[in-house]
Amino acid sequence: MMDLGRLRALHAVAVHGSVGGAAAALGFTPSAISQQIAKLERETRTVLLERQGRGVQLTDAAHRLADTAQRVLALVEQAEVTLEEQRGRAVGRLLVAAFPTAARGLLPAVLAELRETCPELDVRLLESDPYPAAELVARGEVDLAVVQDWATVPLPVQDGLDRLDLGDDPVDLLLPAGHPLTELAAVPVERLRGQRWISVPPGNICHDWLLRTMRETGEEPDVAHWVGEFQTQLALIAAGLGLGLIPRLGRGPLPPDITARPVTPEPARRIHALWRTQTSRRPAITATLTALRHHWDALNPPHTPAA
């Protein structure tokens, strides 16, 4: 009988495309994943991985076995959900994916609460952009993902996933001190034409949103610098090398040489949690969703109009 852990390792390599990616997702070292695959090859007497340059490629037999592994792992997950539900408490391992600013601005408090309230639950965090994170949840590689999208750039979500809408994360225009637009209390989106931009790289949903937003003003945006980390974006903005449209979640305090201004109409990204429908009854999922809601609401208290 084939070992379940080795099948899981093979399936992770097929999903992530590399031994390193599989190791990061499963919380092991690349060496441990390679050893699991080697044992599976001996167990099945089949070559599963072939060297290709500096990486590896799955053989045809490996692809077929990985497809079977996906179905087997889905059945195992159903059994685990049933057992956990019968116990009535969150146990086992839970892998959560989150985009970078949610991993920084929201997840630390959530993970700390789960550690205190669910001591038998081993929660692991994987930083991932929304596009791959949604696919990882659908494939069963991740149990739950915190993702974002925009009204004009909705995130494709496969059938079989449930979603919790946490709320909106407003976006501000960040400018270097002394920029002419700092004289405005709020900047109409039309006034953003003709600017140089600092943005996350192509393939990221925030980059897609910036392109769509500026194209709706009748202009193709001039993106001068593609930078993934918001802190690096802030350093470039402070140096006067461009402007940024940056959400508030996980942004942190702004340096004194950067000014934030709202944009009208106000842009905001939408924050969601995704999980597989078949795991909705799992106590670990419900506990995590409760913690996410609690800490999101703490970060975003309801606005009370002035009397």
Summary of the structure (lengths in Angstrom):
residues: 307
radius of gyration: 22.2
end to end distance: 70.7
largest distance: 75.9
contacts: 973
relative contact order: 0.15
helix: 45%
strand: 25%
